[in-house]
Amino acid sequence: MEKFADEAVIEVTSGSGGNGCASFRREKYIPMGGPSGGDGGRGGDVVFTVRRNLRTLAHLRYKNIYKAQNGGGGENWGRYGHNGEDVVIPLPPGSLIRNAQTDELIRDFSRDEKDFVFLKGGNGGWGNIHFKSSINQAPRKALPGKPGITVKLKVELQIMADIGLVGFPNAGKSSLLNHFTNARPKIAAYPFTTKIPNLGVLSSGETDIIIADIPGIIEGASGGAGLGIRFLKHISRTKALAFLIDLSDDNYLEAFDILLNELKAFSADLVKKKRLIAGTKTDLPETEARLAELAAKYSSEDVCGISVFFGDGIKELSNAFLRLTAVPDAEPEAVLDDNSPDEIDDTISNEELL
């Protein structure tokens, strides 16, 4: 089975602050100089950033420990230590960051793709120049830097697409994706050809529709049968679903109900998405009558027939995809009162994690 890295566990550590310095001026003609110890530098932050050229989390499996640089120690002559460099961790769009111990959601990059400072580095310690007073002319006190924090995280990837193709193995999902887009998924006349999600872009005028070919679902998939629930989660990010029903299969009238039940067992929200039913392989014998039976049984659903081999119904299906993904009229923006904060600081400090 091809490896598709959609989950990874990583350990991240912010940098420790540098220690403050306790030193005194020692110059010619100034044998009793005052304190001159500088402050320690600040530790580096742990920062997550979205990179649109990434498609999986494979890079997190090869390197799963990330540590920001520690701050430098303070020095004589009031010199401050250098600040530690941040560690920047790239993620593909649609990534989720969770606490590996509690499974608490920390960040959802499908909603906001701005850089996220997860852990701030520790502050540097004060040098003894801060402790000079009228009653203590020669303080020997300096503070250590704040230590960094280590957190274990679980990173998940949920593919972001406009249309998710749902169907039993060998229903024609990969063939349709291949016809619509420049994607080149593996296609063959046997079940479970697709073992990883494939993405393609359907361009229609000035509109681009991202289509996801999800590996085939079988009855019992929500309980782990077949490829199990591993890829069902990727459907949750799609705007709409296209159920592909193989009209050459003798179970064509029961297929939609089975697929819908598997999705509902995984998540009730999936069955609330906009959807359509596409009967595939209409170029084969007896499929025209079967398409009519399918449309009659599901008269309340949007049902169409397609043949990727001859191109029949493809234009109509493309238009249906455009309707499913059409953006509704925008709602008026909420008006903030004078007391509303302009920004929300979602950075997690070391103190909050201790």
Backbone hydrogen bonds in HBPLUS format (Angstrom, degrees):
<---DONOR---> <-ACCEPTOR-->    atom                        ^
c    i                          cat <-CA-CA->   ^        H-A-AA   ^      H-
h    n   atom  resd res      DA  || num        DHA   H-A  angle D-A-AA Bond
n    s   type  num  typ     dist DA aas  dist angle  dist       angle   num
A0057-LEU N   A0005-ALA O   2.80 MM  52  5.06 166.1  1.81 146.2 148.8     1
A0157-LEU N   A0006-ASP O   2.87 MM 151  4.86 150.2  1.96 147.9 143.1     2
A0008-ALA N   A0155-VAL O   2.94 MM 147  5.26 141.9  2.09 150.8 157.5     3
A0155-VAL N   A0008-ALA O   2.74 MM 147  5.26 170.7  1.75 169.4 170.7     4
A0010-ILE N   A0153-LEU O   2.89 MM 143  5.36 152.8  1.96 147.7 156.3     5
A0153-LEU N   A0010-ILE O   2.79 MM 143  5.36 165.3  1.81 161.2 166.1     6
A0011-GLU N   A0064-ASN O   2.81 MM  53  6.22 157.4  1.86 156.8 163.6     7
A0066-TYR N   A0011-GLU O   2.84 MM  55  6.21 167.8  1.86 167.5 171.4     8
A0012-VAL N   A0151-VAL O   2.94 MM 139  5.51 170.4  1.95 162.4 161.3     9
A0151-VAL N   A0012-VAL O   2.89 MM 139  5.51 159.9  1.93 160.1 166.8    10
A0013-THR N   A0066-TYR O   2.86 MM  53  6.31 138.4  2.03 151.0 163.1    11
A0068-ALA N   A0013-THR O   2.90 MM  55  6.25 166.4  1.92 166.6 168.5    12
A0014-SER N   A0149-ILE O   3.00 MM 135  5.42 152.4  2.08 143.8 148.2    13
A0015-GLY N   A0044-GLY O   2.95 MM  29  4.68 167.2  1.97 142.1 144.2    14
A0122-GLY N   A0015-GLY O   2.84 MM 107  6.21 164.0  1.86 169.4 169.9    15
A0071-GLY N   A0016-SER O   2.74 MM  55  6.13 168.1  1.75 167.6 171.9    16
A0017-GLY N   A0146-LYS O   2.78 MM 129  5.12 168.2  1.80 156.2 157.4    17
A0018-GLY N   A0041-GLY O   2.77 MM  23  4.98 168.5  1.78 152.9 156.9    18
A0125-GLY N   A0018-GLY O   2.80 MM 107  6.19 167.8  1.81 169.6 173.9    19
A0074-GLY N   A0019-ASN O   2.84 MM  55  6.25 166.4  1.85 166.4 170.5    20
A0020-GLY N   A0143-LEU O   2.84 MM 123  5.33 166.4  1.85 159.0 161.8    21
A0021-CYS N   A0038-GLY O   3.01 MM  17  5.49 160.4  2.05 163.6 169.0    22
A0128-ASN N   A0021-CYS O   3.00 MM 107  6.40 158.3  2.04 150.0 149.3    23
A0036-SER N   A0023-SER O   2.82 MM  13  5.46 164.4  1.85 131.5 133.0    24
A0025-ARG N   A0034-GLY O   2.96 MM   9  5.77 163.2  1.99 164.6 167.3    25
A0030-ILE N   A0027-GLU O   2.95 MM   3  5.09 157.9  2.00 119.8 123.5    26
A0078-GLY N   A0036-SER O   2.57 MM  42  4.88 149.3  1.66 159.2 148.9    27
A0038-GLY N   A0075-GLU O   2.95 MM  37  5.26 156.2  2.01 139.0 146.9    28
A0081-GLY N   A0039-ASP O   2.84 MM  42  6.35 156.7  1.90 154.7 162.7    29
A0040-GLY N   A0125-GLY O   2.82 MM  85  5.08 165.6  1.84 152.9 158.0    30
A0041-GLY N   A0072-GLY O   2.70 MM  31  5.03 172.9  1.71 160.9 163.5    31
A0084-GLY N   A0042-ARG O   2.67 MM  42  6.10 163.6  1.69 162.0 168.1    32
A0043-GLY N   A0122-GLY O   2.84 MM  79  5.04 173.4  1.85 155.7 157.5    33
A0044-GLY N   A0069-GLN O   2.91 MM  25  5.28 167.5  1.93 168.4 169.9    34
A0087-VAL N   A0045-ASP O   2.91 MM  42  6.35 160.5  1.95 169.7 175.3    35
A0046-VAL N   A0119-LEU O   2.86 MM  73  5.05 159.8  1.90 145.9 151.7    36
A0118-PHE N   A0046-VAL O   2.86 MM  72  5.64 136.1  2.06 154.6 168.5    37
A0119-LEU N   A0046-VAL O   3.44 MM  73  5.05 160.1  2.49 128.2 133.9    38
A0047-VAL N   A0087-VAL O   2.94 MM  40  6.16 175.5  1.94 165.7 166.0    39
A0089-ILE N   A0047-VAL O   2.76 MM  42  6.15 164.3  1.78 163.1 168.1    40
A0048-PHE N   A0116-PHE O   2.85 MM  68  5.13 166.2  1.87 146.9 149.9    41
A0116-PHE N   A0048-PHE O   2.88 MM  68  5.13 167.7  1.89 154.2 158.4    42
A0049-THR N   A0089-ILE O   3.05 MM  40  6.17 159.6  2.09 143.6 145.2    43
A0091-LEU N   A0049-THR O   2.82 MM  42  6.11 144.8  1.95 158.0 166.8    44
A0051-ARG N   A0091-LEU O   2.80 MM  40  5.82 160.9  1.84 155.7 159.6    45
A0054-LEU N   A0051-ARG O   3.13 MM   3  5.75 166.3  2.15 117.8 121.6    46
A0060-LEU N   A0057-LEU O   2.99 MM   3  5.51 142.9  2.13 112.2 122.4    47
A0061-ARG N   A0058-ALA O   3.04 MM   3  5.29 144.6  2.16 104.4 115.0    48
A0063-LYS N   A0059-HIS O   3.27 MM   4  6.38 146.2  2.39 134.4 143.0    49
A0069-GLN N   A0085-GLU O   3.06 MM  16  5.11 160.3  2.10 157.3 158.4    50
A0072-GLY N   A0082-HIS O   2.76 MM  10  4.87 170.5  1.77 151.7 155.0    51
A0075-GLU N   A0079-ARG O   2.86 MM   4  5.08 167.5  1.87 158.9 157.0    52
A0079-ARG N   A0076-ASN O   3.34 MM   3  5.96 161.5  2.38 112.4 116.9    53
A0158-GLN N   A0094-GLY O   3.23 MM  64  5.44 164.9  2.25 130.7 135.3    54
A0109-PHE N   A0095-SER O   2.93 MM  14  5.36 165.0  1.95 175.8 174.4    55
A0096-LEU N   A0156-GLU O   2.70 MM  60  5.04 157.4  1.75 151.4 156.2    56
A0156-GLU N   A0096-LEU O   2.90 MM  60  5.04 160.7  1.94 142.7 149.2    57
A0097-ILE N   A0107-ARG O   2.92 MM  10  5.14 161.1  1.96 152.7 155.6    58
A0106-ILE N   A0097-ILE O   2.75 MM   9  5.45 167.3  1.76 158.3 159.8    59
A0107-ARG N   A0097-ILE O   3.27 MM  10  5.14 156.2  2.33 135.2 137.7    60
A0098-ARG N   A0154-LYS O   2.85 MM  56  5.10 158.4  1.90 150.6 157.3    61
A0154-LYS N   A0098-ARG O   2.82 MM  56  5.10 167.1  1.84 144.3 148.7    62
A0099-ASN N   A0104-GLU O   2.91 MM   5  5.27 153.8  1.98 143.7 151.2    63
A0103-ASP N   A0099-ASN O   2.69 MM   4  4.91 142.9  1.82 145.1 151.6    64
A0100-ALA N   A0152-LYS O   3.12 MM  52  5.63 163.1  2.15 133.3 133.8    65
A0111-ARG N   A0108-ASP O   3.36 MM   3  6.03 159.9  2.40 114.9 119.5    66
A0146-LYS N   A0123-ASN O   2.87 MM  23  5.34 164.1  1.89 163.0 167.1    67
A0143-LEU N   A0126-TRP O   2.90 MM  17  5.14 160.3  1.94 148.9 155.1    68
A0130-HIS N   A0127-GLY O   3.26 MM   3  6.24 170.5  2.27 125.7 127.7    69
A0131-PHE N   A0128-ASN O   3.16 MM   3  5.34 157.5  2.22 105.5 112.3    70
A0133-SER N   A0136-ASN O   3.06 MM   3  4.97 167.6  2.07 127.3 130.7    71
A0136-ASN N   A0133-SER O   3.21 MM   3  4.97 145.7  2.33  93.0 103.1    72
A0162-ASP N   A0210-ILE O   2.80 MM  48  5.13 143.2  1.93 129.5 141.5    73
A0239-LYS N   A0162-ASP O   3.03 MM  77  4.88 128.1  2.31 107.4 121.8    74
A0240-ALA N   A0162-ASP O   2.98 MM  78  6.32 145.6  2.10 156.6 167.5    75
A0163-ILE N   A0210-ILE O   3.07 MM  47  6.47 162.4  2.11 156.4 161.3    76
A0212-ALA N   A0163-ILE O   2.86 MM  49  6.25 162.5  1.89 165.7 171.6    77
A0164-GLY N   A0240-ALA O   3.02 MM  76  6.47 155.5  2.08 147.7 154.7    78
A0242-ALA N   A0164-GLY O   2.93 MM  78  6.11 166.7  1.94 157.1 156.9    79
A0165-LEU N   A0212-ALA O   2.85 MM  47  6.06 175.3  1.85 174.2 173.0    80
A0166-VAL N   A0242-ALA O   2.89 MM  76  5.97 173.2  1.89 151.9 154.0    81
A0244-LEU N   A0166-VAL O   2.77 MM  78  6.05 163.3  1.80 165.7 171.6    82
A0217-ILE N   A0167-GLY O   3.05 MM  50  6.05 161.2  2.09 143.7 146.5    83
A0171-ALA N   A0168-PHE O   3.21 MM   3  5.61 127.6  2.50 146.4 139.4    84
A0176-LEU N   A0172-GLY O   3.05 MM   4  6.17 154.6  2.12 143.7 150.1    85
A0177-LEU N   A0173-LYS O   2.97 MM   4  6.24 162.2  2.00 151.8 156.7    86
A0178-ASN N   A0174-SER O   2.89 MM   4  6.03 156.8  1.95 145.7 152.3    87
A0179-HIS N   A0175-SER O   2.96 MM   4  6.16 147.9  2.06 141.7 150.2    88
A0180-PHE N   A0176-LEU O   2.92 MM   4  6.11 158.7  1.97 154.6 159.7    89
A0181-THR N   A0177-LEU O   2.98 MM   4  5.87 159.5  2.02 150.6 155.4    90
A0198-ASN N   A0213-ASP O   3.14 MM  15  5.06 156.2  2.20 131.6 138.7    91
A0213-ASP N   A0198-ASN O   2.76 MM  15  5.06 166.2  1.78 154.7 159.3    92
A0200-GLY N   A0211-ILE O   2.93 MM  11  5.27 145.8  2.04 148.8 157.9    93
A0211-ILE N   A0200-GLY O   2.77 MM  11  5.27 168.4  1.79 157.2 161.4    94
A0202-LEU N   A0209-ILE O   2.76 MM   7  4.99 169.1  1.77 153.6 152.7    95
A0209-ILE N   A0202-LEU O   2.81 MM   7  4.99 160.8  1.84 141.5 148.2    96
A0204-SER N   A0207-THR O   2.78 MM   3  5.21 172.3  1.79 164.0 166.8    97
A0207-THR N   A0204-SER O   3.01 MM   3  5.21 160.7  2.05 124.8 127.1    98
A0221-ALA N   A0218-ILE O   2.98 MM   3  5.47 141.2  2.13 146.7 143.0    99
A0223-GLY N   A0220-GLY O   2.99 MM   3  5.35 147.1  2.10 107.7 117.8   100
A0225-ALA N   A0220-GLY O   2.99 MM   5  5.12 160.8  2.02 134.9 128.9   101
A0224-GLY N   A0221-ALA O   2.94 MM   3  4.99 164.0  1.96 108.1 113.0   102
A0228-GLY N   A0225-ALA O   2.70 MM   3  4.77 148.7  1.80 127.6 129.8   103
A0232-LEU N   A0229-ILE O   3.23 MM   3  5.06 138.0  2.41  95.0 106.9   104
A0234-HIS N   A0231-PHE O   3.12 MM   3  5.55 145.5  2.25 107.9 116.8   105
A0235-ILE N   A0232-LEU O   3.08 MM   3  5.61 153.0  2.15 113.2 120.7   106
A0236-SER N   A0233-LYS O   3.15 MM   3  5.49 146.1  2.27 105.8 114.8   107
A0238-THR N   A0235-ILE O   3.13 MM   3  5.55 163.4  2.16 115.6 120.8   108
A0241-LEU N   A0274-LYS O   2.89 MM  33  6.39 153.7  1.96 149.4 156.8   109
A0276-LEU N   A0241-LEU O   3.10 MM  35  6.67 135.6  2.31 149.4 162.2   110
A0243-PHE N   A0276-LEU O   2.91 MM  33  6.22 167.9  1.93 165.6 162.0   111
A0278-ALA N   A0243-PHE O   2.83 MM  35  6.07 170.0  1.84 158.9 160.6   112
A0245-ILE N   A0278-ALA O   2.94 MM  33  6.13 162.9  1.97 145.4 150.5   113
A0280-THR N   A0245-ILE O   2.80 MM  35  5.89 165.4  1.82 150.4 154.7   114
A0249-ASP N   A0246-ASP O   3.15 MM   3  5.57 162.1  2.18 110.9 116.5   115
A0247-LEU N   A0280-THR O   3.32 MM  33  5.82 159.6  2.36 134.9 140.7   116
A0252-TYR N   A0249-ASP O   3.20 MM   3  5.56 137.0  2.39 125.8 123.0   117
A0254-GLU N   A0251-ASN O   3.13 MM   3  5.51 141.6  2.28 109.3 119.6   118
A0255-ALA N   A0251-ASN O   3.08 MM   4  6.06 131.6  2.33 152.9 166.7   119
A0258-ILE N   A0254-GLU O   3.13 MM   4  6.37 161.7  2.16 157.3 162.9   120
A0259-LEU N   A0255-ALA O   2.94 MM   4  6.17 167.9  1.95 158.6 161.6   121
A0260-LEU N   A0256-PHE O   2.87 MM   4  6.02 163.3  1.90 152.8 157.8   122
A0261-ASN N   A0257-ASP O   2.94 MM   4  6.09 154.2  2.01 145.4 152.0   123
A0262-GLU N   A0258-ILE O   3.03 MM   4  6.30 153.8  2.10 149.3 156.1   124
A0263-LEU N   A0259-LEU O   3.06 MM   4  6.33 158.9  2.11 150.9 156.2   125
A0264-LYS N   A0260-LEU O   2.93 MM   4  6.11 154.9  1.99 145.0 152.5   126
A0265-ALA N   A0261-ASN O   2.87 MM   4  6.03 151.0  1.95 144.4 152.0   127
A0266-PHE N   A0262-GLU O   3.15 MM   4  6.35 139.7  2.32 137.1 147.1   128
A0267-SER N   A0263-LEU O   2.84 MM   4  6.08 167.2  1.86 154.9 158.3   129
A0270-LEU N   A0267-SER O   3.14 MM   3  5.70 149.0  2.24 112.3 119.8   130
A0272-LYS N   A0269-ASP O   3.12 MM   3  5.31 154.0  2.19 105.1 113.1   131
A0273-LYS N   A0270-LEU O   3.29 MM   3  5.66 165.3  2.31 109.7 114.2   132
A0277-ILE N   A0302-ASP O   2.82 MM  25  6.08 171.4  1.83 163.2 164.6   133
A0304-CYS N   A0277-ILE O   2.94 MM  27  6.41 150.9  2.02 155.5 165.0   134
A0279-GLY N   A0304-CYS O   2.78 MM  25  6.18 162.5  1.81 162.3 160.8   135
A0306-ILE N   A0279-GLY O   2.84 MM  27  6.18 158.4  1.89 169.9 170.8   136
A0284-LEU N   A0281-LYS O   3.18 MM   3  5.92 171.5  2.18 120.5 122.9   137
A0282-THR N   A0306-ILE O   3.24 MM  24  5.87 168.0  2.26 131.4 134.1   138
A0290-ARG N   A0286-GLU O   3.32 MM   4  6.54 155.1  2.39 140.9 148.1   139
A0291-LEU N   A0287-THR O   2.83 MM   4  6.00 148.4  1.93 146.5 154.1   140
A0292-ALA N   A0288-GLU O   3.21 MM   4  6.51 153.2  2.28 142.0 148.4   141
A0293-GLU N   A0289-ALA O   3.07 MM   4  6.40 152.4  2.15 145.9 153.2   142
A0294-LEU N   A0290-ARG O   2.90 MM   4  6.14 155.2  1.96 147.2 154.2   143
A0295-ALA N   A0291-LEU O   2.93 MM   4  6.16 161.8  1.96 151.5 155.8   144
A0296-ALA N   A0292-ALA O   2.97 MM   4  6.13 148.9  2.07 141.4 150.1   145
A0297-LYS N   A0293-GLU O   2.94 MM   4  6.16 155.2  2.01 148.4 154.4   146
A0298-TYR N   A0294-LEU O   3.08 MM   4  6.26 157.9  2.13 148.9 154.6   147
A0301-GLU N   A0298-TYR O   3.03 MM   3  5.41 159.5  2.07 111.8 118.4   148
A0307-SER N   A0312-ASP O   2.88 MM   5  4.95 151.3  1.96 141.0 142.0   149
A0311-GLY N   A0307-SER O   2.64 MM   4  5.39 130.4  1.88 141.5 157.2   150
A0317-LEU N   A0313-GLY O   2.99 MM   4  6.16 153.2  2.06 145.0 152.5   151
A0318-SER N   A0314-ILE O   2.87 MM   4  6.11 154.4  1.94 148.6 155.7   152
A0319-ASN N   A0315-LYS O   3.03 MM   4  6.35 155.8  2.09 148.6 154.4   153
A0320-ALA N   A0316-GLU O   2.97 MM   4  6.23 147.5  2.07 140.8 150.4   154
A0321-PHE N   A0317-LEU O   2.90 MM   4  6.23 150.4  1.99 149.2 156.8   155
A0322-LEU N   A0318-SER O   3.10 MM   4  6.44 150.3  2.19 143.1 151.0   156
A0323-ARG N   A0319-ASN O   3.04 MM   4  6.40 151.0  2.13 145.2 152.6   157
A0324-LEU N   A0320-ALA O   2.96 MM   4  6.24 155.1  2.02 148.6 155.5   158
A0325-THR N   A0321-PHE O   3.06 MM   4  6.24 147.0  2.17 147.0 154.7   159
A0326-ALA N   A0323-ARG O   3.40 MM   3  5.19 161.1  2.43  97.1 102.5   160
A0340-SER N   A0337-ASP O   3.04 MM   3  5.46 168.6  2.06 117.4 120.9   161
A0353-LEU N   A0350-ASN O   3.14 MM   3  5.34 132.8  2.37 100.3 112.6   162
A0354-LEU N   A0350-ASN O   3.15 MM   4  6.37 131.5  2.39 145.3 158.3   163
